[in-house]
Amino acid sequence: MKYLEYNSLEEINTALSTLETLDTRVFSRLDAYSCKSTTDEKKLKMYIEEKYEGDADVLLGASPGTAGFPYGTSFTAPTPTAGSFSFSNGPISHSPTSPFGPLAQISSRKTLFYLLATLNAAFPDYDFSDVKPELFVKIPLLNIVQRNVTATLFRTAIEGVQTNNLSLRLWEAIDEVIQLQECDVYSFNPNPEEEPDSEEGNLWSFYYFFFNRKLKRVVFFTARAVSYMAPAQPEELTNDIYGDVGDEPMFGDSDMGLSYEQYTMESMEV
């Protein structure tokens, strides 16, 4: 993935970095990438192809989900006198389900590749090659993402004109780069042990991908929050106001990062 520079996104990143918060430290970023593969990414693409192209559906020419059938449903072809398909629990194996569609299809595997390659580009110290497709979710409506961002990123900020204006400018900048109405939107919901930069106890985090197939472009939007008591974070390595970056973590394993969904569910427990 080739990093793309946009002044509008840089302005938003600068504004987000100065967002005043009450009791947390928030780290966020907006990055744009073109779907142009590097040499290492071509290896990742081959790896994904080898991992999924042997699916039985490719060999059988089946298309799971056809005519409204749920993915993973097994069926036999209709007989000349039958008016409909005959369902069975037979041995025909269908493509693994994924938010991108059946992984037996090239287009589905390409989407998985682009999202994994984006994560690798955004977090070069991590390798996401073996992340399972089910850790991604396709978001059906843009306003779901907008509400989640408001409930996390902007909820932690001191309310006021600054927050309201920034939220509006943020979505305008993303739309300018990626044309939101033409996008598929996905979220990455990692387990705590697979989440990047979660070692010091994230309070919440989110990872969103806005993928425009026509433009062959991805905008990646991520944010996370840590307590003011947490040790200095990677983003703060050039800032010594939080003390020695080698300090021991102040949180145990149980305090590792939560996705937005985990965070909101936990806050509802009595």
N, C-alpha and C positions, 0 to 999 in steps of 0.2 A: 504494500500500500504506500502510495506517495503522499507525503504530508503536503497540504495545500494551505497557503497563507491567505487569510482574509482579514482586512483591517477591521471589519465589523465584528468578527469573532474575537479578535485581540482586544478590542475596546470592551467587550462584555467580560472577557476573562479578567481584565484589569479591574473593572467595576466589582466583579464578584470577589476578587482578592481583598478588596477594602470594605466588604460588607460588614457592618457592625453586628455582633451577636451578643447574646446575653450570658450564657454559661457554657458555650462550646467553641471549639475552633473548627471552622469549616473549610474544606479544600475542594475546589471544583475546577472543571476545565471543559472547554468546548474545542474539539479538534475536527478538522475536515480532512478527508483522504480521498484520493482518486483510486479506482480499482485497478491500478497498474502494479503488477506483481514484481517483486524483487526476486533474486535468485533463490534466497532462502524460502520465500513464499511459494515459489514454484515447487519446491520440495514438499512443502506442506500440502499443496494442492494434490500432488501425486499420492501423498500418504492418505489423504481423505478418499481419493478415488479408489485406491487399492483396498481401503477398509470397507467401503460400501458398495462398490460396483458389482461384487459377486452375489448380491442379493438375489434370492430366488425369483423375484418378480421380473428382473431383467431377463433371466433365462426363459421364463414362461410367457413373457410379453404381457403380463397382467398389469392392471392399473388400479391399485387400491383407491377406494373412495369414489370410483366411477358410479354414476347414476345415484349419488347420494349415499352409497354404502359406506359405513364407517371404516377407517383405516384398520387393518388387521383382520377384517372379516374374510372368512373363507367361503368360496362358492364354487359351484361347478357350472359348466356351460349348460344352457337350456337344451332339452331334447327337441326334435322337430315338432312334437305335439304339445310341448309345454309352453305356457304363456308367460312364464316368469322364471327367474333364476331359482335354483334349488340350493338352499343353504345347508352347509354341513360342517362338521368338525373334523374334516379330512386333513390330510397331511400338507395341503398347499400352504406355504408360508409366505406371508406378505411383508412388504417393506416396513422397517421400523418406523413408527410414527415420529413426527418431528413438527415443530412449528413452521417449518419451511415447506412441508409437504412430504410425500414418500421419498425416502433417501435413495430409492432405486432410480429416481429421476435426476438427470444431470443438473437441471436448474435448482433443485433442492440442495444438492451437494455444493453447488457454486455459492449459494447463499450462506451455507454453513462455513464454507471456506472464507468468504469475505469477512464474516463476523469474527472468526478466530484470528484471521490475519490482522484485523483492526485491533483486537486485544493485544496481540503480540507487538504491534507497532506502538500502541499507547503505553504498554508496560514492558519494555525491552528486557527487564530483569526476570521476567516470568516466561514460561512456555505453556501455552494454552492448547497445544496440539491435540491432547487427549480429552479435552472438555467434552462432556456428553451433550448431545443436542437437546435433551430434555431440560437442561439448565437454562435454556433460552425460552422466552415466551413472546408470541406475537401479540402486540397490543392492537385491538380492533379499532379504537377511537383515539384520536390525538388528545382530546380533552381529558382522557384518563391520565395520560402522562403529565399534562399541565396541572391537574389537581394534585398529583403526587409530588411534583416539584414544589408547588406552593405549600403543601403540607409538611415538607421536610426542609428543603433549602431555605425557603422564605419564612417558614414558621420560626426558625431559629434566629432570624434577623430581627433587629429592633424595628418595629413597624413604623411606617411613615411614608412620606412621598418618595424617598429614595428607593424603598422596596417596590412600591407600585410601579414607578417609572421603569425600574430595572427589569421587572418581570415582562413588561410590554416590549421593551427594547430587545430583550433576550429572544423572544419568539419571532420578532421581526427579523433579527439578524440570522437566525437559523433558517427561516423561510427564504430569505434572500439568497442563501447559499445552496439550499437543497430542494426548494419548492415542496413544502410540507404536504400539500394536497396530492402530490404524485409519489409519496413515499410509502414504503412499508416500515413499520416501527416495531422494533424488538427490544426486549429487556434481557439482561443477563442477571440471573439470580443464583450466584455461587454459594456453595456451602462455605462455612467459615474457614475451613482449612484450605480452600481453593481461592479465597478472595485475596486480591493483591493489596498490600499495605494494610492488612488488618491485624498485624501482630500486636499492636499497642492498644487494642480495644476500641474499635469503631462503635459509635452509638447507633448509627444508621448509614446506609449507603445506597446509591442507585447507579445503574449503568444502562444508558439508552443508546440505541443505534437508529438513525434515520437513513434509510437506504433507498436511493433513487436509482432504479435500474437503467432508466433511459440516460441519465447523466453519468452513470457508472461512478457514483460518488456516495460516500458515507460521511455523515456527521455523527461524531461520538460525543455524548454528553454524560459526564460522571461527576458525582459529588459524594463526599463522606464527611462525617462529623466525629470529632473526638472531644473528650472532656478537657477542660483547661488544665486538669491535673495530670494528663497523659504526658509522657516524655516527648521531646521534640520529634517531629515527623520528617520523612524524607523531603517534603516540600519546604521545610524550614532549616535545612542544613546550612544555609548561608546566614541564618539569623540566630544569634547566641542568647537571645533574651529568655529562652526556655531552659537554659543550663546546658550541661554536658550531654551531647547527643548519644553518648555511650551509656547513659543511665539505664538501669534495669527497668523492664516493663512494670507498671503499677497494677496491671490487671492479670487475672488468671485466665485459663482457657475458656471458662464459662462466660467471660466478658468479651470474647472476640466479636468481630463485626457482624451486624445484623443487616439483612436486606430490608428494604422498605416494608415488604409484606410481613416479615418476622417482627420488625419493630412495632408496627401498628397492632399486630395481634397480641404481642406481649404487653403493650400498654393498656389493653382492654381487660387483662386478667385482674381479678379482685384479690 
